[in-house]
Amino acid sequence: MTDIRTAHTADLDPATLKAARTLLDEVFEGDMSDEDWEHALGGVHVLVREGGELIAHGSVVQRRLLHGGRALRCGYVEGVGVRADRRGQGHGAAVMAELERVVRGAYDLGALGAADDAADFYAARGWRLWQGPSSALTPTGLRRTPDEDGAIFVLPVSAPLDLSGELTADWRDGDVW
């Protein structure tokens, strides 16, 4: 039996957080840094369990993105992953459906940085590829992030978006996007 749970980081016990981190370490084949994990904390998590085992995870955290002269409240999606032996069974779609519900109910837009092999998945769900330049507001000022161009997806909610305009993320350690 599959169980889907939505909970804030504060409501997850250490064992659940450890299981989520372990799952993401496996999904991303060791490419999940401590900073990446930290980025997934402090917001709402979606956890999918099957037979008591965690098989899928995703979270949405609040960030500020600058676009069109406005600071937008963004639901930023982090740490989406499904255990390899459970892929292709709708678990990723279930995680995203719940994360999208949270984004649509609480934020001006959703955003995420997509791996190349996940781009079609997000596009099919209505996420739009950002066409314009990306930047980060760093402690030393505005810095272009050209390596992220072509990998940022947004989910329009209430804010008017010009997908060819500039999009700037708030600063954080590790990967900005």
C-alpha positions as CSV (number, residue, x, y, z in Angstrom):
1,M,0.0,0.0,0.0
2,T,1.2,3.5,-0.9
3,D,1.0,6.3,1.6
4,I,1.6,10.0,0.8
5,R,2.3,12.4,3.6
6,T,2.7,16.1,3.5
7,A,4.5,17.8,6.4
8,H,6.6,20.7,7.3
9,T,10.3,20.1,8.2
10,A,9.5,20.9,11.8
11,D,7.0,18.1,12.0
12,L,9.4,15.4,10.7
13,D,11.3,13.3,13.2
14,P,15.0,12.7,12.8
15,A,14.5,9.2,11.4
16,T,12.3,10.4,8.6
17,L,14.7,13.2,7.7
18,K,17.6,10.7,7.7
19,A,15.6,8.4,5.4
20,A,14.8,11.3,3.1
21,R,18.5,12.3,2.9
22,T,19.5,8.6,2.3
23,L,17.0,8.3,-0.5
24,L,18.2,11.5,-2.2
25,D,21.8,10.4,-1.8
26,E,20.9,7.2,-3.7
27,V,18.7,8.9,-6.3
28,F,21.4,11.5,-7.1
29,E,24.2,8.9,-6.9
30,G,26.3,10.7,-4.3
31,D,25.8,14.1,-6.0
32,M,23.6,15.4,-3.1
33,S,25.8,17.8,-1.1
34,D,25.1,18.9,2.4
35,E,24.2,22.3,1.0
36,D,21.7,20.7,-1.4
37,W,20.1,18.9,1.5
38,E,19.9,22.1,3.5
39,H,18.1,23.7,0.6
40,A,15.4,21.1,0.8
41,L,14.7,21.9,4.5
42,G,12.5,24.5,6.2
43,G,9.5,24.1,4.0
44,V,6.8,21.5,3.1
45,H,7.9,17.9,2.3
46,V,6.0,15.3,0.4
47,L,6.9,11.8,1.4
48,V,5.7,8.6,-0.4
49,R,6.0,5.3,1.5
50,E,5.3,1.9,0.2
51,G,5.2,-0.9,2.8
52,G,6.7,1.5,5.3
53,E,9.7,2.3,3.2
54,L,10.3,5.8,1.8
55,I,10.4,5.6,-2.0
56,A,9.9,9.2,-3.1
57,H,10.4,12.7,-1.7
58,G,10.2,16.3,-2.7
59,S,10.0,19.6,-0.9
60,V,9.0,23.2,-1.5
61,V,10.7,26.1,0.3
62,Q,10.1,29.8,0.2
63,R,12.6,32.0,-1.7
64,R,12.5,35.4,-3.2
65,L,13.0,35.8,-7.0
66,L,13.4,39.2,-8.6
67,H,11.6,39.7,-11.9
68,G,10.1,42.7,-13.7
69,G,11.0,45.1,-10.9
70,R,9.3,43.0,-8.2
71,A,10.4,40.7,-5.4
72,L,8.2,37.6,-5.9
73,R,7.4,35.1,-3.2
74,C,8.5,31.8,-4.8
75,G,7.8,28.2,-3.9
76,Y,11.1,26.7,-4.9
77,V,11.0,22.9,-5.4
78,E,13.9,20.9,-4.1
79,G,15.0,17.3,-3.5
80,V,12.6,15.6,-5.8
81,G,13.5,11.9,-6.3
82,V,12.0,8.5,-6.6
83,R,13.9,5.3,-5.7
84,A,15.2,3.7,-8.9
85,D,13.1,0.5,-8.6
86,R,9.9,2.5,-8.2
87,R,10.3,4.9,-11.1
88,G,7.7,5.0,-13.9
89,Q,4.9,4.1,-11.5
90,G,3.5,7.6,-10.9
91,H,5.2,8.3,-7.6
92,G,7.1,11.4,-9.0
93,A,3.8,12.7,-10.4
94,A,2.1,12.2,-7.0
95,V,4.9,14.1,-5.3
96,M,4.8,16.9,-7.8
97,A,1.0,17.2,-7.7
98,E,1.1,17.8,-4.0
99,L,4.0,20.2,-4.3
100,E,2.2,22.1,-7.0
101,R,-0.9,22.3,-4.8
102,V,1.2,24.0,-2.1
103,V,2.8,26.4,-4.7
104,R,-0.5,27.4,-6.2
105,G,-2.0,28.0,-2.7
106,A,0.8,30.0,-1.1
107,Y,3.2,31.6,-3.7
108,D,3.3,34.0,-6.6
109,L,5.1,31.4,-8.7
110,G,6.9,28.1,-8.5
111,A,10.5,27.5,-9.7
112,L,13.0,24.7,-9.8
113,G,16.3,23.8,-11.4
114,A,15.8,20.7,-13.5
115,A,18.3,18.0,-14.4
116,D,18.5,17.4,-18.2
117,D,16.7,14.0,-17.8
118,A,13.8,15.6,-15.9
119,A,13.1,18.5,-18.2
120,D,10.4,16.7,-20.2
121,F,8.7,15.5,-17.0
122,Y,8.3,19.1,-15.7
123,A,7.3,20.5,-19.0
124,A,4.5,17.9,-19.4
125,R,3.2,19.1,-16.0
126,G,2.8,22.7,-17.2
127,W,6.2,24.0,-15.9
128,R,7.6,26.5,-18.3
129,L,11.3,26.8,-19.3
130,W,12.7,30.2,-18.4
131,Q,14.1,31.6,-21.7
132,G,15.8,34.7,-20.3
133,P,19.0,35.3,-18.5
134,S,19.4,34.1,-14.9
135,S,21.3,35.8,-12.1
136,A,21.9,35.7,-8.3
137,L,21.9,38.5,-5.8
138,T,25.1,37.7,-4.1
139,P,26.7,39.3,-1.0
140,T,29.0,41.2,-3.5
141,G,26.2,42.2,-5.9
142,L,24.3,40.9,-8.9
143,R,26.1,38.0,-10.6
144,R,25.0,36.3,-13.8
145,T,24.5,32.5,-13.6
146,P,24.8,31.5,-17.3
147,D,25.4,27.9,-16.5
148,E,21.8,27.7,-15.2
149,D,20.2,29.2,-18.3
150,G,18.1,26.6,-20.0
151,A,17.6,24.6,-16.8
152,I,15.2,26.8,-14.8
153,F,11.5,26.0,-14.9
154,V,8.7,28.2,-13.5
155,L,5.1,27.4,-12.6
156,P,3.1,30.6,-13.2
157,V,0.6,31.3,-10.5
158,S,-0.4,34.9,-9.9
159,A,2.6,37.0,-10.9
160,P,2.9,38.3,-14.5
161,L,6.0,36.7,-16.0
162,D,8.0,37.5,-19.1
163,L,9.8,34.3,-19.7
164,S,12.4,36.1,-21.8
165,G,13.2,38.6,-19.1
166,E,15.8,38.4,-16.4
167,L,15.2,36.2,-13.3
168,T,17.3,36.8,-10.2
169,A,17.5,34.4,-7.2
170,D,18.2,35.3,-3.6
171,W,21.5,34.2,-2.3
172,R,22.3,30.9,-0.6
173,D,25.4,28.8,-0.1
174,G,26.0,26.1,-2.6
175,D,24.1,25.9,-5.9
176,V,22.1,29.2,-6.1
177,W,19.6,27.6,-8.5
